[in-house]
Amino acid sequence: MSDRILTTHVGSLPRPEDVTEVVFARERGETVEESRFDGVIGAGVERVMTRQREAGIDLPSDGEMSKISYATYIKDRLTGFEGDSPRRPPADLKAYPSFLEKLAKAGGTPSYKRPKCVGPIAVKDLQPLHDDIARMKAAMAKTGYAEGFMNSATPGVIALFQPSEHHASHEAYLEEVAEAMRQEYEAIVESGLLLQLDSPDLGLGRHMMFPDLSDEDFIKTAERHVEILNHALRNVPGERVRIHICWGNYEGPHHCDIALAKVLPTVLKAKPRALLFESSNPRHAHEWTVWEDTKLPEDYRLIPGVIDSTTNFVEHPELVAQRIERFAGLVGRDRVIAGTDCGFATFAGFGAVDGEIAWAKLAALAEGAAIATGRLWGRAA
């Protein structure tokens, strides 16, 4: 971080067709030989690692190749999750039912099971995690990466999409799932990878899970989410963890999104020492001003989204550079890493952005970071 702006992204990347095929086959309960699954996913991870290198990404991920989605994958690793959960559309889409219907008819909303919690939660099988780690480290070695990150769901986002019918209270559910997920968090960090915690519950949760609460009451709930998360991270050094918040990775009105200024004090209480957040889309691009009055801990890093993840526009590298420089001017060039608003394939086989365009956007991200580096450090890009 001492001599240039590094680049990264939120995690999920376009999955090759064969990867999507085997992931969905397993999701449907079909028999997929372990050797075939491992071979297809391993090749997919190596492919996306290579493309990240070609695009100019400094801190890569495995693209979440083996996961059906960033939250529901936990059913394969924890006990207590079965069946399907009722769908709860966000409040902003409910306010425009014609648009919600249009999205559904056009395939704009992914359809697959979101198992609910129906019993006690405990670790069932962490082998899928260890397989993910092994595949990613092998791909990193082949592509020359020394550092990378792996995504994991927070207790809050697990509860957001997979409500419990077993626990007496929301808090009891969070506490039990947090203790089970603790082992995943610790294993990722122990492997040498950075841990990225995906926590849309601190943004999207306001207008999806708790639409009937006031902002003030939601903040109290979010505070408890953070406290429980921090307890799950008690054995993990904060500098090896980054956290991502968002208000929903979909094109929509987003007029119900809670303001960043309201949730930020709570988010900054979380143990991770780096924050990924939306700052490019039309609903949140103005919120860069929040950082003018925010005092950050000395060891804290910002990873603002400097490209959007729901539009097929390829951002001009100059715009990307301007966005990076704006944040560098507020918190210092050594505190900023260039990122994306959200992932490009939050759900397997589904993404608003065309796969090839997603890679073009990541290349524009890297080119913009190089331009910003040249100006911030006073040298040619």
C-alpha positions as CSV (number, residue, x, y, z in Angstrom):
1,M,0.0,0.0,0.0
2,S,3.0,2.3,0.2
3,D,3.5,3.1,-3.5
4,R,0.3,2.6,-5.4
5,I,-3.5,2.1,-5.3
6,L,-4.2,-1.6,-5.1
7,T,-7.3,-3.2,-6.8
8,T,-9.8,-5.8,-5.6
9,H,-13.5,-6.6,-5.9
10,V,-16.3,-7.9,-3.7
11,G,-16.0,-11.6,-4.5
12,S,-18.4,-13.3,-6.9
13,L,-17.4,-13.5,-10.5
14,P,-19.1,-14.8,-13.6
15,R,-19.1,-18.6,-13.5
16,P,-18.2,-20.6,-16.6
17,E,-21.1,-22.7,-18.0
18,D,-19.7,-26.0,-16.8
19,V,-19.3,-24.6,-13.3
20,T,-22.9,-23.4,-13.2
21,E,-24.0,-26.8,-14.5
22,V,-22.4,-28.9,-11.8
23,V,-23.3,-26.5,-9.0
24,F,-27.0,-26.6,-10.0
25,A,-26.9,-30.4,-10.5
26,R,-25.8,-30.8,-6.9
27,E,-28.4,-28.3,-5.8
28,R,-31.1,-30.4,-7.4
29,G,-29.8,-33.4,-5.5
30,E,-28.4,-35.1,-8.5
31,T,-25.4,-37.4,-8.1
32,V,-22.2,-35.7,-9.3
33,E,-19.0,-37.6,-8.8
34,E,-16.6,-35.9,-6.4
35,S,-13.8,-36.2,-8.9
36,R,-15.8,-34.5,-11.6
37,F,-17.1,-31.7,-9.3
38,D,-13.6,-31.0,-8.0
39,G,-12.1,-31.0,-11.5
40,V,-14.7,-28.6,-12.9
41,I,-14.6,-26.2,-9.9
42,G,-10.8,-26.4,-9.7
43,A,-10.5,-25.5,-13.4
44,G,-13.1,-22.7,-13.0
45,V,-11.1,-21.2,-10.1
46,E,-7.9,-21.3,-12.1
47,R,-9.7,-19.7,-15.0
48,V,-11.1,-16.8,-13.0
49,M,-7.8,-16.3,-11.2
50,T,-6.0,-16.1,-14.6
51,R,-8.6,-13.5,-15.8
52,Q,-8.2,-11.5,-12.6
53,R,-4.5,-11.4,-13.2
54,E,-5.1,-10.3,-16.9
55,A,-7.5,-7.6,-15.8
56,G,-5.1,-6.2,-13.3
57,I,-6.7,-7.2,-10.0
58,D,-4.2,-7.2,-7.1
59,L,-6.3,-8.9,-4.4
60,P,-8.3,-11.8,-6.0
61,S,-10.9,-14.3,-4.8
62,D,-11.9,-17.7,-6.1
63,G,-15.0,-16.0,-7.6
64,E,-17.2,-18.2,-5.3
65,M,-17.1,-20.9,-8.0
66,S,-18.4,-23.7,-5.8
67,K,-21.2,-21.8,-4.1
68,I,-24.8,-21.5,-5.3
69,S,-25.0,-18.1,-3.5
70,Y,-23.0,-16.1,-1.0
71,A,-25.4,-17.1,1.9
72,T,-27.3,-20.2,1.2
73,Y,-24.2,-22.4,0.8
74,I,-24.1,-22.8,4.6
75,K,-26.7,-25.5,4.4
76,D,-24.0,-27.8,3.2
77,R,-21.7,-27.0,6.1
78,L,-24.1,-26.6,9.0
79,T,-26.9,-28.7,10.5
80,G,-30.4,-27.3,11.0
81,F,-31.2,-26.0,7.6
82,E,-33.8,-27.7,5.3
83,G,-36.7,-26.9,3.0
84,D,-37.3,-23.5,1.5
85,S,-38.0,-20.0,2.9
86,P,-40.8,-17.7,1.8
87,R,-39.5,-14.9,-0.4
88,R,-39.6,-11.4,1.0
89,P,-39.1,-8.8,-1.6
90,P,-37.3,-5.5,-0.5
91,A,-39.6,-2.6,0.4
92,D,-38.5,-0.6,-2.6
93,L,-39.6,-3.2,-5.1
94,K,-42.9,-3.8,-3.2
95,A,-43.6,-0.1,-3.7
96,Y,-43.4,-0.6,-7.4
97,P,-45.3,-3.9,-8.0
98,S,-45.3,-3.5,-11.8
99,F,-41.5,-3.4,-11.8
100,L,-41.3,-6.3,-9.4
101,E,-43.5,-8.3,-11.7
102,K,-41.5,-7.3,-14.7
103,L,-38.3,-8.5,-13.0
104,A,-39.8,-11.8,-12.1
105,K,-41.1,-12.5,-15.6
106,A,-37.8,-11.5,-17.2
107,G,-35.8,-13.8,-14.9
108,G,-34.5,-10.8,-13.1
109,T,-34.9,-12.5,-9.7
110,P,-33.0,-15.8,-9.1
111,S,-35.0,-18.8,-8.2
112,Y,-33.5,-21.6,-6.1
113,K,-34.1,-22.9,-2.6
114,R,-33.3,-20.8,0.4
115,P,-33.4,-23.3,3.3
116,K,-34.9,-22.1,6.6
117,C,-33.5,-23.0,10.0
118,V,-35.6,-25.9,11.4
119,G,-33.3,-27.3,14.2
120,P,-30.2,-26.9,16.2
121,I,-27.2,-25.5,14.4
122,A,-23.8,-27.1,14.5
123,V,-20.9,-27.8,12.1
124,K,-21.9,-30.6,9.8
125,D,-19.0,-30.7,7.3
126,L,-16.2,-28.2,6.8
127,Q,-14.6,-30.3,4.0
128,P,-16.2,-28.1,1.3
129,L,-14.5,-25.1,2.9
130,H,-11.1,-26.9,3.0
131,D,-11.6,-27.9,-0.7
132,D,-12.3,-24.2,-1.6
133,I,-9.2,-23.1,0.2
134,A,-7.0,-25.8,-1.4
135,R,-8.4,-25.0,-4.9
136,M,-7.8,-21.3,-4.4
137,K,-4.3,-21.6,-3.1
138,A,-3.4,-23.9,-5.9
139,A,-4.7,-21.4,-8.5
140,M,-2.9,-18.5,-6.8
141,A,0.4,-20.4,-7.0
142,K,-0.1,-21.0,-10.7
143,T,-1.0,-17.4,-11.4
144,G,1.6,-15.8,-9.2
145,Y,-0.6,-14.4,-6.5
146,A,0.8,-14.2,-3.0
147,E,-2.4,-12.7,-1.3
148,G,-6.1,-13.3,-1.9
149,F,-9.4,-13.3,0.0
150,M,-12.2,-15.7,0.5
151,N,-15.8,-14.8,1.2
152,S,-17.9,-16.0,4.1
153,A,-21.4,-15.1,5.2
154,T,-22.1,-13.2,8.5
155,P,-24.6,-14.5,11.0
156,G,-26.8,-11.5,10.1
157,V,-27.0,-12.2,6.4
158,I,-27.7,-15.9,7.0
159,A,-30.6,-14.8,9.1
160,L,-31.7,-12.3,6.5
161,F,-32.3,-14.9,3.8
162,Q,-32.9,-18.0,5.9
163,P,-35.2,-17.2,8.8
164,S,-35.5,-19.6,11.7
165,E,-38.5,-21.6,12.8
166,H,-36.6,-23.2,15.6
167,H,-35.3,-20.4,17.8
168,A,-37.2,-18.5,20.4
169,S,-35.8,-15.2,19.3
170,H,-33.8,-13.5,16.5
171,E,-30.9,-13.0,18.9
172,A,-30.8,-16.6,20.0
173,Y,-30.7,-17.6,16.3
174,L,-27.8,-15.2,15.6
175,E,-25.8,-16.4,18.6
176,E,-26.1,-20.1,17.6
177,V,-25.3,-19.6,13.9
178,A,-22.4,-17.3,14.8
179,E,-20.8,-19.9,17.0
180,A,-21.1,-22.4,14.2
181,M,-19.7,-20.1,11.6
182,R,-16.7,-19.1,13.9
183,Q,-14.9,-22.2,12.8
184,E,-15.2,-21.2,9.1
185,Y,-13.9,-17.7,9.8
186,E,-10.9,-19.1,11.8
187,A,-10.1,-21.7,9.1
188,I,-9.9,-19.1,6.3
189,V,-7.6,-16.9,8.3
190,E,-5.4,-19.8,9.5
191,S,-5.0,-20.8,5.8
192,G,-3.2,-17.5,5.1
193,L,-6.1,-16.0,3.1
194,L,-7.8,-12.8,4.0
195,L,-11.4,-13.3,5.3
196,Q,-14.1,-11.2,3.7
197,L,-17.4,-11.1,5.6
198,D,-20.4,-10.3,3.5
199,S,-22.9,-8.4,5.6
200,P,-25.8,-6.9,3.6
201,D,-27.9,-7.3,6.7
202,L,-26.4,-3.9,7.9
203,G,-27.8,-2.2,4.8
204,L,-30.3,-4.3,2.8
205,G,-31.6,-5.7,6.1
206,R,-33.2,-2.4,6.9
207,H,-35.7,-2.5,4.0
208,M,-36.0,-6.2,3.6
209,M,-35.8,-7.9,7.0
210,F,-36.9,-5.0,9.2
211,P,-39.1,-2.7,7.0
212,D,-41.5,-2.0,9.9
213,L,-38.8,-0.7,12.3
214,S,-37.8,2.9,12.6
215,D,-34.3,3.8,11.6
216,E,-33.4,4.2,15.2
217,D,-34.7,0.8,16.2
218,F,-33.0,-0.8,13.2
219,I,-29.7,0.7,14.4
220,K,-30.2,-1.0,17.7
221,T,-30.7,-4.3,16.0
222,A,-27.7,-3.7,13.8
223,E,-25.6,-3.0,16.9
224,R,-26.5,-6.4,18.2
225,H,-25.6,-8.0,14.9
226,V,-22.1,-6.4,15.1
227,E,-21.6,-7.4,18.7
228,I,-22.4,-11.1,17.9
229,L,-20.2,-11.0,14.8
230,N,-17.3,-9.6,16.9
231,H,-17.7,-12.4,19.4
232,A,-17.5,-14.9,16.5
233,L,-14.2,-13.2,15.4
234,R,-12.7,-13.3,18.9
235,N,-9.8,-15.5,17.8
236,V,-9.2,-13.7,14.5
237,P,-6.9,-10.7,14.1
238,G,-9.0,-7.8,12.7
239,E,-6.3,-6.8,10.1
240,R,-6.8,-10.2,8.4
241,V,-10.5,-9.5,7.9
242,R,-12.5,-7.1,5.7
243,I,-16.3,-6.6,5.7
244,H,-18.7,-5.8,2.9
245,I,-22.0,-3.9,3.3
246,C,-24.5,-3.2,0.6
247,W,-28.2,-2.3,0.1
248,G,-28.9,-5.1,-2.4
249,N,-27.1,-5.9,-5.6
250,Y,-30.0,-5.3,-8.0
251,E,-31.2,-2.6,-10.3
252,G,-34.2,-1.0,-8.6
253,P,-35.4,2.3,-7.1
254,H,-33.5,1.8,-3.8
255,H,-35.4,4.8,-2.4
256,C,-35.9,2.8,0.9
257,D,-32.1,2.4,1.5
258,I,-31.0,3.6,4.9
259,A,-28.4,6.3,4.6
260,L,-24.7,5.3,5.0
261,A,-24.3,8.1,7.6
262,K,-26.9,6.4,9.9
263,V,-25.3,2.9,9.8
264,L,-21.7,3.9,9.6
265,P,-21.0,4.4,13.3
266,T,-22.3,0.9,13.9
267,V,-20.4,-0.6,11.0
268,L,-17.1,0.9,12.3
269,K,-17.6,-1.0,15.6
270,A,-17.1,-4.3,13.7
271,K,-13.7,-5.9,14.2
272,P,-12.6,-6.1,10.5
273,R,-10.1,-3.4,9.6
274,A,-11.2,-2.8,6.1
275,L,-14.7,-1.8,4.7
276,L,-16.1,-2.5,1.2
277,F,-19.1,-0.3,0.4
278,E,-21.2,1.0,-2.5
279,S,-20.1,4.4,-3.8
280,S,-20.7,4.4,-7.5
281,N,-24.4,3.6,-8.1
282,P,-26.9,6.6,-8.4
283,R,-28.4,6.0,-4.9
284,H,-25.1,6.1,-3.0
285,A,-22.5,7.9,-5.1
286,H,-23.2,11.2,-3.2
287,E,-22.3,9.6,0.2
288,W,-18.5,10.1,-0.2
289,T,-19.1,13.3,1.8
290,V,-19.8,11.2,4.9
291,W,-16.1,10.5,5.1
292,E,-15.3,14.2,5.5
293,D,-16.5,14.1,9.1
294,T,-15.6,10.5,10.0
295,K,-12.5,9.9,12.1
296,L,-11.0,6.5,11.2
297,P,-8.8,4.4,13.4
298,E,-5.2,4.5,12.2
299,D,-5.2,0.9,11.0
300,Y,-8.5,1.2,9.0
301,R,-8.7,0.9,5.2
302,L,-11.5,1.9,2.8
303,I,-12.4,-0.1,-0.2
304,P,-15.0,2.0,-2.0
305,G,-16.9,0.7,-5.0
306,V,-15.5,2.7,-7.9
307,I,-17.4,0.7,-10.5
308,D,-21.1,-0.3,-10.4
309,S,-22.1,-3.9,-10.4
310,T,-25.7,-3.7,-11.8
311,T,-25.1,-1.8,-15.1
312,N,-23.5,-2.9,-18.4
313,F,-21.9,0.5,-18.8
314,V,-18.1,0.1,-18.7
315,E,-16.9,3.0,-16.6
316,H,-14.3,5.3,-18.2
317,P,-10.9,4.8,-16.4
318,E,-10.7,8.6,-15.9
319,L,-14.0,8.5,-13.9
320,V,-12.6,5.6,-11.9
321,A,-9.4,7.6,-11.2
322,Q,-11.4,10.6,-10.1
323,R,-13.5,8.5,-7.6
324,I,-10.3,7.0,-6.2
325,E,-8.6,10.4,-5.8
326,R,-11.7,11.8,-4.0
327,F,-11.4,9.1,-1.3
328,A,-7.7,9.4,-1.2
329,G,-8.0,13.1,-0.6
330,L,-10.3,12.5,2.3
331,V,-8.6,9.7,4.2
332,G,-5.1,9.5,2.6
333,R,-3.8,7.5,-0.4
334,D,-2.4,4.8,1.8
335,R,-5.9,4.0,3.2
336,V,-7.7,3.4,-0.1
337,I,-8.0,0.2,-2.2
338,A,-10.1,0.4,-5.4
339,G,-13.1,-2.0,-5.3
340,T,-16.5,-2.7,-6.8
341,D,-20.0,-1.9,-5.5
342,C,-20.9,-5.5,-5.1
343,G,-20.2,-8.9,-6.8
344,F,-20.9,-9.7,-10.5
345,A,-22.5,-13.1,-9.9
346,T,-24.1,-13.0,-6.5
347,F,-26.1,-16.1,-7.5
348,A,-24.8,-18.9,-9.7
349,G,-26.0,-18.5,-13.3
350,F,-27.4,-15.1,-12.6
351,G,-26.0,-11.6,-13.0
352,A,-27.3,-8.3,-14.3
353,V,-23.9,-7.6,-16.0
354,D,-22.8,-9.7,-19.0
355,G,-19.9,-11.9,-18.1
356,E,-17.5,-10.5,-20.6
357,I,-18.5,-6.9,-19.8
358,A,-17.8,-7.7,-16.1
359,W,-14.2,-8.4,-17.0
360,A,-14.0,-5.3,-19.1
361,K,-15.3,-3.3,-16.1
362,L,-12.6,-4.8,-13.9
363,A,-9.9,-3.9,-16.4
364,A,-11.3,-0.3,-16.4
365,L,-11.0,-0.4,-12.6
366,A,-7.3,-1.4,-12.8
367,E,-6.6,1.2,-15.5
368,G,-8.3,3.9,-13.4
369,A,-6.2,2.8,-10.4
370,A,-3.0,3.2,-12.4
371,I,-4.1,6.7,-13.5
372,A,-4.9,7.7,-9.9
373,T,-1.5,6.2,-8.7
374,G,0.3,8.4,-11.2
375,R,-1.3,11.5,-10.0
376,L,-1.3,10.7,-6.3
377,W,2.4,9.7,-6.3
378,G,3.4,12.3,-8.9
379,R,4.6,9.9,-11.6
380,A,3.5,8.6,-15.0
381,A,0.8,6.0,-14.9
